[in-house]
Structures are given as C-alpha cells and as structure tokens.
C-alpha cells in the first residue's frame, strides 16, 4: 500500500466515525422508581391545580395492561404541550421488579413517569384510591381538581382513551 492509499483510508474511516457520532441518539435513560409504600406516591392523587392527571395501574402479568401501555406513550407525545401528566404504576411484587418490570419498561422505552409499587398491602391502598376498587388490573384514574373518573379494565383503543381525556382538558 502506498502512502496516498493509507491517507485515503484514514480519511474515509475518520469521516464514517464522525458521521456515526453526529447522528442524534435517544440518550434519555429509561427509569423505573421503586416505591416501597403507597404513602410515598399518595400525593399524585391529590393535586389541586389545572392539570389533568392520568394514573394507570398495571402489571407485567396482565396482557391487557401491556397492550395499552403504548397508548399512554402516544398520548404523552400528542398532548406534550398541554397541562397533562401521565403516571404509570406497576404493581408487580419486589422479586419481579428487577427481573421483569425494569427490562419491560426499557424494552418499550417508556417516557411517562413509571413507579414500581411493591407495597403488598393492597386492601389498604386500593381503598384510598377508590373504595369500589378491589385491585383488578388494568385500572386507570383520570382527574383534574375535584373531577375524577375511574376505569376498570383496558381501554379499547386510542380513540376511546382520547375522548375520555378531552373531557378533562
């Protein structure tokens, strides 16, 4: 190989390397915050302001829950300029936190705030949310100020979910 060829190869490799570095990457870390006791997140159910909150309870063992998680991500994107916040609360047990919950959230690259509630005192904290809720999943609370609506079961599609949200916005 002559000197010109070596220089040409070096320039080509350098150019490829610089181009690879210049591509925009999604460097935002996907994060699941583990919560030991419901009291640590109880405040997200009592915010009295002009923001609409959607709080969804889900588990990795619940196929309808997993099916609707991408819908909440689409809503986050669609209404990012609005006063609208989404909290996703996983209810798997502590053993499943590292083994199943964190990898699943990372796989979906969820950007909504995700809590892993490992508090197994279900009867106490479900009653704090809604006395009529016995813990079935998925379960969604949508509220703004004093106006609240509770949904047991998965939303059929994005349209049904969006029509519900619009009533609060």
Secondary structure as UniProt FT lines:
FT   HELIX           3..22
FT   STRAND          32..35
FT   HELIX           38..40
FT   HELIX           42..45
FT   STRAND          52..58
FT   TURN            60..61
FT   HELIX           63..78
FT   TURN            79..81
FT   STRAND          84..90
FT   HELIX           94..96
FT   HELIX           97..101
FT   HELIX           102..108
FT   STRAND          113..117
FT   HELIX           122..129
FT   TURN            131..132
FT   STRAND          139..144
FT   TURN            145..146
FT   STRAND          147..152
FT   HELIX           158..166
FT   TURN            167..168
//
